[in-house]
Amino acid sequence: MNIFENKYGDCGMRYTISLIGGKWNWIILWEIYKLKIIRYNQLKKNLNPITHKTLSAQLKYLETNSLIHREQYNEVPPKVEYSLTEEGISLIPILEKVAKWGNEHKNIEI
């Protein structure tokens, strides 16, 4: 029995949500997808009002789960770029459907 089965049973939905759940992860993945490669400061600017602490934590989480790639260049000032991994790219059809659904329903009163 692997860790996934222990923690989530055999539920693909739970596993997926465990990887990309949270307030910012979907939006971070979407922003990186739109620009293909993005630097930290541009990402933070695009995600205003996200805090530095939250963005840093979410980027580390997404990197740990192999959804994004972090490339650090040894320059002054330091340069860090983020891009999607193949695993992250595989989520794009889902994100596109979520965005489409939101655009179609955002003006409907609930």
Biopython code that builds the backbone (N, CA, C, O; Angstrom):
import numpy as np
from Bio.PDB.StructureBuilder import StructureBuilder

atoms = [
    (1, "MET", "N", (0.852, -1.187, 0.000)),
    (1, "MET", "CA", (0.000, 0.000, 0.000)),
    (1, "MET", "C", (0.891, 1.242, 0.000)),
    (1, "MET", "O", (1.788, 1.356, 0.836)),
    (2, "ASN", "N", (0.652, 2.190, -0.943)),
    (2, "ASN", "CA", (1.462, 3.402, -0.989)),
    (2, "ASN", "C", (0.864, 4.512, -0.124)),
    (2, "ASN", "O", (-0.231, 4.362, 0.418)),
    (3, "ILE", "N", (1.574, 5.604, 0.000)),
    (3, "ILE", "CA", (1.142, 6.727, 0.847)),
    (3, "ILE", "C", (-0.197, 7.278, 0.378)),
    (3, "ILE", "O", (-1.057, 7.604, 1.197)),
    (4, "PHE", "N", (-0.380, 7.385, -0.942)),
    (4, "PHE", "CA", (-1.637, 7.906, -1.486)),
    (4, "PHE", "C", (-2.812, 7.061, -1.003)),
    (4, "PHE", "O", (-3.822, 7.614, -0.568)),
    (5, "GLU", "N", (-2.705, 5.738, -1.070)),
    (5, "GLU", "CA", (-3.794, 4.863, -0.647)),
    (5, "GLU", "C", (-4.055, 4.996, 0.844)),
    (5, "GLU", "O", (-5.206, 4.979, 1.279)),
    (6, "ASN", "N", (-2.994, 5.128, 1.626)),
    (6, "ASN", "CA", (-3.150, 5.317, 3.062)),
    (6, "ASN", "C", (-3.923, 6.581, 3.384)),
    (6, "ASN", "O", (-4.859, 6.563, 4.183)),
    (7, "LYS", "N", (-3.527, 7.672, 2.759)),
    (7, "LYS", "CA", (-4.058, 8.983, 3.110)),
    (7, "LYS", "C", (-5.392, 9.280, 2.441)),
    (7, "LYS", "O", (-6.248, 9.924, 3.047)),
    (8, "TYR", "N", (-5.588, 8.827, 1.205)),
    (8, "TYR", "CA", (-6.758, 9.245, 0.439)),
    (8, "TYR", "C", (-7.626, 8.107, -0.056)),
    (8, "TYR", "O", (-8.608, 8.347, -0.758)),
    (9, "GLY", "N", (-7.293, 6.889, 0.288)),
    (9, "GLY", "CA", (-8.045, 5.775, -0.270)),
    (9, "GLY", "C", (-7.785, 5.703, -1.763)),
    (9, "GLY", "O", (-6.679, 5.992, -2.221)),
    (10, "ASP", "N", (-8.784, 5.325, -2.509)),
    (10, "ASP", "CA", (-8.621, 5.183, -3.949)),
    (10, "ASP", "C", (-9.369, 6.293, -4.685)),
    (10, "ASP", "O", (-9.940, 6.049, -5.748)),
    (11, "CYS", "N", (-9.372, 7.483, -4.145)),
    (11, "CYS", "CA", (-10.158, 8.583, -4.702)),
    (11, "CYS", "C", (-9.275, 9.568, -5.468)),
    (11, "CYS", "O", (-8.497, 10.310, -4.869)),
    (12, "GLY", "N", (-9.402, 9.568, -6.792)),
    (12, "GLY", "CA", (-8.620, 10.483, -7.630)),
    (12, "GLY", "C", (-8.940, 11.938, -7.361)),
    (12, "GLY", "O", (-8.052, 12.788, -7.431)),
    (13, "MET", "N", (-10.203, 12.245, -7.054)),
    (13, "MET", "CA", (-10.599, 13.631, -6.763)),
    (13, "MET", "C", (-9.859, 14.150, -5.531)),
    (13, "MET", "O", (-9.319, 15.256, -5.551)),
    (14, "ARG", "N", (-9.831, 13.366, -4.477)),
    (14, "ARG", "CA", (-9.130, 13.788, -3.261)),
    (14, "ARG", "C", (-7.644, 14.005, -3.524)),
    (14, "ARG", "O", (-7.052, 14.967, -3.034)),
    (15, "TYR", "N", (-7.052, 13.111, -4.296)),
    (15, "TYR", "CA", (-5.633, 13.245, -4.604)),
    (15, "TYR", "C", (-5.363, 14.533, -5.380)),
    (15, "TYR", "O", (-4.444, 15.282, -5.047)),
    (16, "THR", "N", (-6.159, 14.787, -6.405)),
    (16, "THR", "CA", (-5.974, 15.994, -7.220)),
    (16, "THR", "C", (-6.130, 17.245, -6.375)),
    (16, "THR", "O", (-5.303, 18.153, -6.450)),
    (17, "ILE", "N", (-7.178, 17.300, -5.576)),
    (17, "ILE", "CA", (-7.413, 18.465, -4.720)),
    (17, "ILE", "C", (-6.283, 18.633, -3.712)),
    (17, "ILE", "O", (-5.929, 19.759, -3.364)),
    (18, "SER", "N", (-5.714, 17.525, -3.239)),
    (18, "SER", "CA", (-4.601, 17.632, -2.292)),
    (18, "SER", "C", (-3.389, 18.301, -2.938)),
    (18, "SER", "O", (-2.603, 18.952, -2.250)),
    (19, "LEU", "N", (-3.230, 18.146, -4.260)),
    (19, "LEU", "CA", (-2.096, 18.746, -4.958)),
    (19, "LEU", "C", (-2.338, 20.208, -5.327)),
    (19, "LEU", "O", (-1.436, 21.037, -5.207)),
    (20, "ILE", "N", (-3.548, 20.523, -5.773)),
    (20, "ILE", "CA", (-3.777, 21.880, -6.282)),
    (20, "ILE", "C", (-4.843, 22.633, -5.515)),
    (20, "ILE", "O", (-5.259, 23.714, -5.933)),
    (21, "GLY", "N", (-5.292, 22.081, -4.399)),
    (21, "GLY", "CA", (-6.285, 22.766, -3.592)),
    (21, "GLY", "C", (-5.700, 24.018, -2.967)),
    (21, "GLY", "O", (-4.495, 24.258, -3.052)),
    (22, "GLY", "N", (-6.524, 24.788, -2.361)),
    (22, "GLY", "CA", (-6.074, 26.023, -1.734)),
    (22, "GLY", "C", (-6.476, 27.227, -2.556)),
    (22, "GLY", "O", (-6.787, 27.115, -3.742)),
    (23, "LYS", "N", (-6.466, 28.358, -1.922)),
    (23, "LYS", "CA", (-6.943, 29.588, -2.545)),
    (23, "LYS", "C", (-6.111, 30.020, -3.741)),
    (23, "LYS", "O", (-6.667, 30.506, -4.727)),
    (24, "TRP", "N", (-4.794, 29.858, -3.681)),
    (24, "TRP", "CA", (-3.918, 30.456, -4.687)),
    (24, "TRP", "C", (-3.334, 29.492, -5.710)),
    (24, "TRP", "O", (-2.947, 29.932, -6.792)),
    (25, "ASN", "N", (-3.253, 28.213, -5.421)),
    (25, "ASN", "CA", (-2.530, 27.293, -6.307)),
    (25, "ASN", "C", (-3.063, 27.273, -7.731)),
    (25, "ASN", "O", (-2.276, 27.301, -8.677)),
    (26, "TRP", "N", (-4.372, 27.225, -7.907)),
    (26, "TRP", "CA", (-4.956, 27.210, -9.247)),
    (26, "TRP", "C", (-4.568, 28.471, -10.008)),
    (26, "TRP", "O", (-4.212, 28.417, -11.185)),
    (27, "ILE", "N", (-4.643, 29.604, -9.321)),
    (27, "ILE", "CA", (-4.367, 30.893, -9.960)),
    (27, "ILE", "C", (-2.881, 31.013, -10.288)),
    (27, "ILE", "O", (-2.529, 31.549, -11.338)),
    (28, "ILE", "N", (-2.016, 30.534, -9.422)),
    (28, "ILE", "CA", (-0.574, 30.549, -9.691)),
    (28, "ILE", "C", (-0.272, 29.701, -10.927)),
    (28, "ILE", "O", (0.455, 30.141, -11.818)),
    (29, "LEU", "N", (-0.821, 28.507, -10.984)),
    (29, "LEU", "CA", (-0.613, 27.651, -12.150)),
    (29, "LEU", "C", (-1.115, 28.325, -13.424)),
    (29, "LEU", "O", (-0.465, 28.244, -14.466)),
    (30, "TRP", "N", (-2.264, 28.986, -13.347)),
    (30, "TRP", "CA", (-2.854, 29.659, -14.509)),
    (30, "TRP", "C", (-1.965, 30.805, -14.979)),
    (30, "TRP", "O", (-1.751, 30.965, -16.180)),
    (31, "GLU", "N", (-1.451, 31.598, -14.058)),
    (31, "GLU", "CA", (-0.574, 32.726, -14.418)),
    (31, "GLU", "C", (0.712, 32.232, -15.075)),
    (31, "GLU", "O", (1.169, 32.808, -16.062)),
    (32, "ILE", "N", (1.289, 31.176, -14.533)),
    (32, "ILE", "CA", (2.512, 30.628, -15.128)),
    (32, "ILE", "C", (2.201, 30.083, -16.520)),
    (32, "ILE", "O", (2.981, 30.269, -17.454)),
    (33, "TYR", "N", (1.077, 29.422, -16.650)),
    (33, "TYR", "CA", (0.673, 28.874, -17.949)),
    (33, "TYR", "C", (0.525, 29.981, -18.992)),
    (33, "TYR", "O", (1.008, 29.843, -20.116)),
    (34, "LYS", "N", (-0.133, 31.068, -18.628)),
    (34, "LYS", "CA", (-0.378, 32.143, -19.588)),
    (34, "LYS", "C", (0.916, 32.737, -20.132)),
    (34, "LYS", "O", (0.985, 33.074, -21.314)),
    (35, "LEU", "N", (1.940, 32.871, -19.295)),
    (35, "LEU", "CA", (3.182, 33.518, -19.713)),
    (35, "LEU", "C", (4.306, 32.528, -20.025)),
    (35, "LEU", "O", (5.382, 32.936, -20.463)),
    (36, "LYS", "N", (4.069, 31.244, -19.805)),
    (36, "LYS", "CA", (5.032, 30.159, -20.058)),
    (36, "LYS", "C", (6.215, 30.178, -19.089)),
    (36, "LYS", "O", (6.496, 29.177, -18.431)),
    (37, "ILE", "N", (6.900, 31.304, -19.003)),
    (37, "ILE", "CA", (7.997, 31.497, -18.046)),
    (37, "ILE", "C", (7.768, 32.852, -17.389)),
    (37, "ILE", "O", (7.532, 33.852, -18.067)),
    (38, "ILE", "N", (7.840, 32.873, -16.058)),
    (38, "ILE", "CA", (7.577, 34.125, -15.356)),
    (38, "ILE", "C", (8.537, 34.261, -14.179)),
    (38, "ILE", "O", (8.869, 33.283, -13.510)),
    (39, "ARG", "N", (8.967, 35.474, -13.947)),
    (39, "ARG", "CA", (9.842, 35.762, -12.809)),
    (39, "ARG", "C", (8.994, 36.022, -11.570)),
    (39, "ARG", "O", (7.826, 36.399, -11.664)),
    (40, "TYR", "N", (9.603, 35.816, -10.416)),
    (40, "TYR", "CA", (8.897, 35.925, -9.140)),
    (40, "TYR", "C", (8.185, 37.273, -8.998)),
    (40, "TYR", "O", (6.996, 37.312, -8.680)),
    (41, "ASN", "N", (8.899, 38.373, -9.229)),
    (41, "ASN", "CA", (8.299, 39.695, -9.012)),
    (41, "ASN", "C", (7.107, 39.945, -9.931)),
    (41, "ASN", "O", (6.127, 40.564, -9.516)),
    (42, "GLN", "N", (7.179, 39.471, -11.170)),
    (42, "GLN", "CA", (6.050, 39.641, -12.086)),
    (42, "GLN", "C", (4.861, 38.799, -11.623)),
    (42, "GLN", "O", (3.713, 39.236, -11.702)),
    (43, "LEU", "N", (5.142, 37.607, -11.148)),
    (43, "LEU", "CA", (4.083, 36.748, -10.641)),
    (43, "LEU", "C", (3.401, 37.392, -9.433)),
    (43, "LEU", "O", (2.174, 37.401, -9.338)),
    (44, "LYS", "N", (4.197, 37.924, -8.523)),
    (44, "LYS", "CA", (3.636, 38.585, -7.333)),
    (44, "LYS", "C", (2.787, 39.779, -7.744)),
    (44, "LYS", "O", (1.704, 39.983, -7.194)),
    (45, "LYS", "N", (3.258, 40.568, -8.697)),
    (45, "LYS", "CA", (2.513, 41.723, -9.181)),
    (45, "LYS", "C", (1.180, 41.281, -9.805)),
    (45, "LYS", "O", (0.144, 41.900, -9.560)),
    (46, "ASN", "N", (1.209, 40.220, -10.606)),
    (46, "ASN", "CA", (0.001, 39.727, -11.260)),
    (46, "ASN", "C", (-1.013, 39.165, -10.262)),
    (46, "ASN", "O", (-2.213, 39.152, -10.536)),
    (47, "LEU", "N", (-0.536, 38.702, -9.114)),
    (47, "LEU", "CA", (-1.402, 38.071, -8.118)),
    (47, "LEU", "C", (-1.741, 38.988, -6.946)),
    (47, "LEU", "O", (-2.221, 38.515, -5.915)),
    (48, "ASN", "N", (-1.506, 40.265, -7.084)),
    (48, "ASN", "CA", (-1.848, 41.211, -6.029)),
    (48, "ASN", "C", (-3.282, 40.961, -5.574)),
    (48, "ASN", "O", (-4.171, 40.947, -6.425)),
    (49, "PRO", "N", (-3.559, 40.765, -4.312)),
    (49, "PRO", "CA", (-2.863, 41.142, -3.089)),
    (49, "PRO", "C", (-2.141, 40.003, -2.366)),
    (49, "PRO", "O", (-2.000, 40.069, -1.145)),
    (50, "ILE", "N", (-1.682, 38.971, -3.058)),
    (50, "ILE", "CA", (-1.000, 37.864, -2.384)),
    (50, "ILE", "C", (0.222, 38.387, -1.631)),
    (50, "ILE", "O", (0.924, 39.276, -2.115)),
    (51, "THR", "N", (0.470, 37.835, -0.456)),
    (51, "THR", "CA", (1.635, 38.244, 0.328)),
    (51, "THR", "C", (2.870, 37.461, -0.112)),
    (51, "THR", "O", (2.762, 36.390, -0.709)),
    (52, "HIS", "N", (4.023, 38.006, 0.188)),
    (52, "HIS", "CA", (5.291, 37.334, -0.134)),
    (52, "HIS", "C", (5.341, 35.956, 0.527)),
    (52, "HIS", "O", (5.729, 34.972, -0.104)),
    (53, "LYS", "N", (4.949, 35.893, 1.785)),
    (53, "LYS", "CA", (4.987, 34.640, 2.539)),
    (53, "LYS", "C", (4.094, 33.579, 1.883)),
    (53, "LYS", "O", (4.508, 32.431, 1.721)),
    (54, "THR", "N", (2.893, 33.959, 1.513)),
    (54, "THR", "CA", (1.956, 33.021, 0.892)),
    (54, "THR", "C", (2.456, 32.568, -0.467)),
    (54, "THR", "O", (2.440, 31.374, -0.766)),
    (55, "LEU", "N", (2.903, 33.515, -1.301)),
    (55, "LEU", "CA", (3.384, 33.154, -2.625)),
    (55, "LEU", "C", (4.586, 32.225, -2.534)),
    (55, "LEU", "O", (4.646, 31.218, -3.239)),
    (56, "SER", "N", (5.527, 32.547, -1.687)),
    (56, "SER", "CA", (6.715, 31.700, -1.517)),
    (56, "SER", "C", (6.333, 30.296, -1.074)),
    (56, "SER", "O", (6.854, 29.313, -1.600)),
    (57, "ALA", "N", (5.429, 30.199, -0.114)),
    (57, "ALA", "CA", (5.007, 28.887, 0.392)),
    (57, "ALA", "C", (4.296, 28.082, -0.687)),
    (57, "ALA", "O", (4.540, 26.883, -0.822)),
    (58, "GLN", "N", (3.428, 28.717, -1.451)),
    (58, "GLN", "CA", (2.687, 28.008, -2.489)),
    (58, "GLN", "C", (3.598, 27.577, -3.640)),
    (58, "GLN", "O", (3.432, 26.490, -4.194)),
    (59, "LEU", "N", (4.558, 28.428, -3.996)),
    (59, "LEU", "CA", (5.510, 28.054, -5.041)),
    (59, "LEU", "C", (6.339, 26.849, -4.610)),
    (59, "LEU", "O", (6.571, 25.939, -5.406)),
    (60, "LYS", "N", (6.785, 26.837, -3.362)),
    (60, "LYS", "CA", (7.556, 25.693, -2.849)),
    (60, "LYS", "C", (6.695, 24.432, -2.864)),
    (60, "LYS", "O", (7.171, 23.355, -3.224)),
    (61, "TYR", "N", (5.433, 24.565, -2.473)),
    (61, "TYR", "CA", (4.521, 23.431, -2.454)),
    (61, "TYR", "C", (4.321, 22.873, -3.861)),
    (61, "TYR", "O", (4.392, 21.662, -4.069)),
    (62, "LEU", "N", (4.071, 23.759, -4.827)),
    (62, "LEU", "CA", (3.860, 23.326, -6.211)),
    (62, "LEU", "C", (5.121, 22.705, -6.806)),
    (62, "LEU", "O", (5.051, 21.754, -7.585)),
    (63, "GLU", "N", (6.272, 23.253, -6.429)),
    (63, "GLU", "CA", (7.539, 22.686, -6.903)),
    (63, "GLU", "C", (7.773, 21.297, -6.288)),
    (63, "GLU", "O", (8.183, 20.368, -6.984)),
    (64, "THR", "N", (7.513, 21.167, -4.997)),
    (64, "THR", "CA", (7.676, 19.890, -4.311)),
    (64, "THR", "C", (6.797, 18.816, -4.933)),
    (64, "THR", "O", (7.181, 17.647, -4.979)),
    (65, "ASN", "N", (5.627, 19.203, -5.410)),
    (65, "ASN", "CA", (4.692, 18.260, -6.025)),
    (65, "ASN", "C", (4.888, 18.145, -7.531)),
    (65, "ASN", "O", (4.039, 17.601, -8.237)),
    (66, "SER", "N", (6.012, 18.662, -8.015)),
    (66, "SER", "CA", (6.427, 18.523, -9.428)),
    (66, "SER", "C", (5.450, 19.134, -10.430)),
    (66, "SER", "O", (5.326, 18.645, -11.553)),
    (67, "LEU", "N", (4.756, 20.199, -10.029)),
    (67, "LEU", "CA", (3.837, 20.876, -10.939)),
    (67, "LEU", "C", (4.484, 22.087, -11.593)),
    (67, "LEU", "O", (4.078, 22.497, -12.680)),
    (68, "ILE", "N", (5.490, 22.665, -10.938)),
    (68, "ILE", "CA", (6.231, 23.786, -11.522)),
    (68, "ILE", "C", (7.728, 23.519, -11.406)),
    (68, "ILE", "O", (8.183, 22.725, -10.583)),
    (69, "HIS", "N", (8.470, 24.209, -12.256)),
    (69, "HIS", "CA", (9.935, 24.137, -12.238)),
    (69, "HIS", "C", (10.461, 25.511, -11.848)),
    (69, "HIS", "O", (9.999, 26.532, -12.356)),
    (70, "ARG", "N", (11.423, 25.524, -10.947)),
    (70, "ARG", "CA", (12.065, 26.762, -10.496)),
    (70, "ARG", "C", (13.487, 26.776, -11.027)),
    (70, "ARG", "O", (14.265, 25.855, -10.776)),
    (71, "GLU", "N", (13.820, 27.832, -11.766)),
    (71, "GLU", "CA", (15.176, 27.989, -12.306)),
    (71, "GLU", "C", (15.799, 29.224, -11.670)),
    (71, "GLU", "O", (15.293, 30.335, -11.825)),
    (72, "GLN", "N", (16.901, 29.020, -10.954)),
    (72, "GLN", "CA", (17.601, 30.132, -10.310)),
    (72, "GLN", "C", (18.888, 30.409, -11.058)),
    (72, "GLN", "O", (19.670, 29.502, -11.346)),
    (73, "TYR", "N", (19.095, 31.689, -11.370)),
    (73, "TYR", "CA", (20.304, 32.116, -12.052)),
    (73, "TYR", "C", (21.174, 32.848, -11.048)),
    (73, "TYR", "O", (20.687, 33.696, -10.300)),
    (74, "ASN", "N", (22.454, 32.526, -11.028)),
    (74, "ASN", "CA", (23.381, 33.157, -10.089)),
    (74, "ASN", "C", (23.861, 34.482, -10.657)),
    (74, "ASN", "O", (24.945, 34.583, -11.232)),
    (75, "GLU", "N", (23.033, 35.483, -10.480)),
    (75, "GLU", "CA", (23.308, 36.838, -10.954)),
    (75, "GLU", "C", (23.091, 37.803, -9.804)),
    (75, "GLU", "O", (22.556, 37.441, -8.755)),
    (76, "VAL", "N", (23.508, 39.017, -10.018)),
    (76, "VAL", "CA", (23.223, 40.088, -9.072)),
    (76, "VAL", "C", (22.454, 41.157, -9.834)),
    (76, "VAL", "O", (22.988, 41.718, -10.791)),
    (77, "PRO", "N", (21.224, 41.458, -9.448)),
    (77, "PRO", "CA", (20.424, 40.818, -8.396)),
    (77, "PRO", "C", (19.994, 39.415, -8.827)),
    (77, "PRO", "O", (19.994, 39.091, -10.015)),
    (78, "PRO", "N", (19.626, 38.586, -7.839)),
    (78, "PRO", "CA", (19.234, 37.212, -8.145)),
    (78, "PRO", "C", (18.042, 37.173, -9.103)),
    (78, "PRO", "O", (17.153, 38.022, -9.049)),
    (79, "LYS", "N", (18.046, 36.180, -9.967)),
    (79, "LYS", "CA", (16.970, 36.013, -10.941)),
    (79, "LYS", "C", (16.413, 34.598, -10.785)),
    (79, "LYS", "O", (17.154, 33.616, -10.830)),
    (80, "VAL", "N", (15.091, 34.513, -10.601)),
    (80, "VAL", "CA", (14.412, 33.228, -10.480)),
    (80, "VAL", "C", (13.238, 33.224, -11.444)),
    (80, "VAL", "O", (12.457, 34.175, -11.493)),
    (81, "GLU", "N", (13.119, 32.141, -12.213)),
    (81, "GLU", "CA", (12.014, 32.004, -13.156)),
    (81, "GLU", "C", (11.240, 30.719, -12.856)),
    (81, "GLU", "O", (11.803, 29.722, -12.405)),
    (82, "TYR", "N", (9.948, 30.775, -13.118)),
    (82, "TYR", "CA", (9.083, 29.625, -12.906)),
    (82, "TYR", "C", (8.410, 29.249, -14.214)),
    (82, "TYR", "O", (8.047, 30.108, -15.017)),
    (83, "SER", "N", (8.252, 27.946, -14.410)),
    (83, "SER", "CA", (7.539, 27.421, -15.568)),
    (83, "SER", "C", (6.811, 26.161, -15.125)),
    (83, "SER", "O", (7.078, 25.620, -14.053)),
    (84, "LEU", "N", (5.890, 25.703, -15.962)),
    (84, "LEU", "CA", (5.166, 24.481, -15.650)),
    (84, "LEU", "C", (5.984, 23.266, -16.065)),
    (84, "LEU", "O", (6.696, 23.296, -17.069)),
    (85, "THR", "N", (5.877, 22.216, -15.296)),
    (85, "THR", "CA", (6.457, 20.929, -15.671)),
    (85, "THR", "C", (5.442, 20.211, -16.580)),
    (85, "THR", "O", (4.330, 20.701, -16.781)),
    (86, "GLU", "N", (5.826, 19.072, -17.114)),
    (86, "GLU", "CA", (4.874, 18.281, -17.905)),
    (86, "GLU", "C", (3.656, 17.924, -17.059)),
    (86, "GLU", "O", (2.525, 17.933, -17.545)),
    (87, "GLU", "N", (3.898, 17.611, -15.798)),
    (87, "GLU", "CA", (2.797, 17.286, -14.877)),
    (87, "GLU", "C", (1.878, 18.490, -14.699)),
    (87, "GLU", "O", (0.656, 18.342, -14.692)),
    (88, "GLY", "N", (2.457, 19.678, -14.554)),
    (88, "GLY", "CA", (1.660, 20.896, -14.442)),
    (88, "GLY", "C", (0.884, 21.190, -15.710)),
    (88, "GLY", "O", (-0.279, 21.589, -15.658)),
    (89, "ILE", "N", (1.531, 20.994, -16.850)),
    (89, "ILE", "CA", (0.868, 21.225, -18.143)),
    (89, "ILE", "C", (-0.332, 20.295, -18.304)),
    (89, "ILE", "O", (-1.329, 20.665, -18.923)),
    (90, "SER", "N", (-0.235, 19.095, -17.750)),
    (90, "SER", "CA", (-1.343, 18.148, -17.878)),
    (90, "SER", "C", (-2.605, 18.619, -17.157)),
    (90, "SER", "O", (-3.692, 18.104, -17.421)),
    (91, "LEU", "N", (-2.476, 19.589, -16.252)),
    (91, "LEU", "CA", (-3.637, 20.146, -15.544)),
    (91, "LEU", "C", (-4.328, 21.266, -16.328)),
    (91, "LEU", "O", (-5.436, 21.665, -15.969)),
    (92, "ILE", "N", (-3.712, 21.769, -17.368)),
    (92, "ILE", "CA", (-4.247, 22.927, -18.093)),
    (92, "ILE", "C", (-5.652, 22.690, -18.642)),
    (92, "ILE", "O", (-6.484, 23.590, -18.524)),
    (93, "PRO", "N", (-5.967, 21.547, -19.229)),
    (93, "PRO", "CA", (-7.353, 21.360, -19.690)),
    (93, "PRO", "C", (-8.380, 21.512, -18.562)),
    (93, "PRO", "O", (-9.478, 22.021, -18.786)),
    (94, "ILE", "N", (-8.027, 21.077, -17.364)),
    (94, "ILE", "CA", (-8.922, 21.234, -16.215)),
    (94, "ILE", "C", (-9.055, 22.715, -15.866)),
    (94, "ILE", "O", (-10.160, 23.208, -15.646)),
    (95, "LEU", "N", (-7.923, 23.422, -15.818)),
    (95, "LEU", "CA", (-7.959, 24.850, -15.486)),
    (95, "LEU", "C", (-8.740, 25.632, -16.532)),
    (95, "LEU", "O", (-9.466, 26.567, -16.192)),
    (96, "GLU", "N", (-8.600, 25.259, -17.802)),
    (96, "GLU", "CA", (-9.354, 25.935, -18.867)),
    (96, "GLU", "C", (-10.853, 25.731, -18.677)),
    (96, "GLU", "O", (-11.634, 26.661, -18.877)),
    (97, "LYS", "N", (-11.259, 24.532, -18.297)),
    (97, "LYS", "CA", (-12.679, 24.277, -18.054)),
    (97, "LYS", "C", (-13.193, 25.040, -16.842)),
    (97, "LYS", "O", (-14.317, 25.542, -16.854)),
    (98, "VAL", "N", (-12.382, 25.129, -15.800)),
    (98, "VAL", "CA", (-12.772, 25.898, -14.619)),
    (98, "VAL", "C", (-12.925, 27.374, -14.989)),
    (98, "VAL", "O", (-13.889, 28.018, -14.574)),
    (99, "ALA", "N", (-11.982, 27.912, -15.765)),
    (99, "ALA", "CA", (-12.052, 29.317, -16.190)),
    (99, "ALA", "C", (-13.281, 29.550, -17.061)),
    (99, "ALA", "O", (-13.977, 30.552, -16.901)),
    (100, "LYS", "N", (-13.547, 28.631, -17.978)),
    (100, "LYS", "CA", (-14.718, 28.764, -18.856)),
    (100, "LYS", "C", (-16.002, 28.749, -18.036)),
    (100, "LYS", "O", (-16.888, 29.577, -18.246)),
    (101, "TRP", "N", (-16.099, 27.820, -17.115)),
    (101, "TRP", "CA", (-17.282, 27.736, -16.269)),
    (101, "TRP", "C", (-17.468, 29.032, -15.475)),
    (101, "TRP", "O", (-18.577, 29.559, -15.383)),
    (102, "GLY", "N", (-16.379, 29.537, -14.906)),
    (102, "GLY", "CA", (-16.452, 30.774, -14.139)),
    (102, "GLY", "C", (-16.897, 31.949, -14.980)),
    (102, "GLY", "O", (-17.718, 32.755, -14.541)),
    (103, "ASN", "N", (-16.361, 32.056, -16.191)),
    (103, "ASN", "CA", (-16.760, 33.148, -17.085)),
    (103, "ASN", "C", (-18.233, 33.059, -17.456)),
    (103, "ASN", "O", (-18.899, 34.085, -17.599)),
    (104, "GLU", "N", (-18.745, 31.850, -17.612)),
    (104, "GLU", "CA", (-20.151, 31.668, -17.979)),
    (104, "GLU", "C", (-21.107, 31.900, -16.810)),
    (104, "GLU", "O", (-22.275, 32.221, -17.030)),
    (105, "HIS", "N", (-20.637, 31.746, -15.583)),
    (105, "HIS", "CA", (-21.523, 31.797, -14.421)),
    (105, "HIS", "C", (-21.250, 32.938, -13.450)),
    (105, "HIS", "O", (-21.979, 33.078, -12.468)),
    (106, "LYS", "N", (-20.235, 33.755, -13.683)),
    (106, "LYS", "CA", (-19.866, 34.760, -12.688)),
    (106, "LYS", "C", (-20.899, 35.854, -12.507)),
    (106, "LYS", "O", (-20.901, 36.513, -11.467)),
    (107, "ASN", "N", (-21.762, 36.073, -13.458)),
    (107, "ASN", "CA", (-22.776, 37.117, -13.330)),
    (107, "ASN", "C", (-24.142, 36.592, -12.922)),
    (107, "ASN", "O", (-25.128, 37.330, -12.918)),
    (108, "ILE", "N", (-24.193, 35.315, -12.579)),
    (108, "ILE", "CA", (-25.463, 34.713, -12.150)),
    (108, "ILE", "C", (-25.595, 34.877, -10.642)),
    (108, "ILE", "O", (-24.681, 34.548, -9.886)),
    (109, "GLU", "N", (-26.749, 35.393, -10.217)),
    (109, "GLU", "CA", (-26.981, 35.541, -8.775)),
    (109, "GLU", "C", (-27.295, 34.194, -8.164)),
    (109, "GLU", "O", (-28.064, 33.406, -8.713)),
    (110, "ILE", "N", (-26.688, 33.945, -7.020)),
    (110, "ILE", "CA", (-26.907, 32.669, -6.330)),
    (110, "ILE", "C", (-27.761, 32.910, -5.124)),
    (110, "ILE", "O", (-28.073, 31.971, -4.391)),
]
sb = StructureBuilder()
sb.init_structure("model")
sb.init_model(0)
sb.init_chain("A")
sb.init_seg("    ")
for serial, (resi, resn, name, xyz) in enumerate(atoms, 1):
    if name == "N":
        sb.init_residue(resn, " ", resi, " ")
    sb.init_atom(name, np.array(xyz, "f"), 0.0, 1.0, " ", f" {name:<3s}", serial, name[0])
structure = sb.get_structure()
